[in-house]
Amino acid sequence: MKSTSQRVKTEIAKKLEINIEVIDERASLEDLGADELDQLEILMKLENEFEIDIDDDEFFKCQTVGDIISLLDQTVNKHGSNN
């Protein structure tokens, strides 16, 4: 099973059509070329991938890819999901 980090980076790479290798956890989605619509679509893709609801406000407070990964870990653990 892929790690949360790998799954998040995979979804970002697919949406932004970039190589997963260039995604640094310290980078923001804006740094990677995502506009607001891209970010919303990434949020929806992550909700589908992890089969959870992610609080929109919490997601958009995330400053970096690493923050998004941490949010996903917290949300998955809170809901007791093993996905």
Number of C-alpha atoms within 10 A of each C-alpha: 6 9 11 17 16 13 16 23 23 19 18 26 18 12 15 18 10 14 12 16 9 11 18 14 15 12 15 18 22 13 13 16 12 17 13 11 9 16 19 15 16 21 22 15 16 21 15 11 13 19 13 16 15 17 12 11 8 11 16 13 10 16 14 17 22 18 18 25 20 15 17 22 16 12 17 19 11 9 10 9 12 8 12
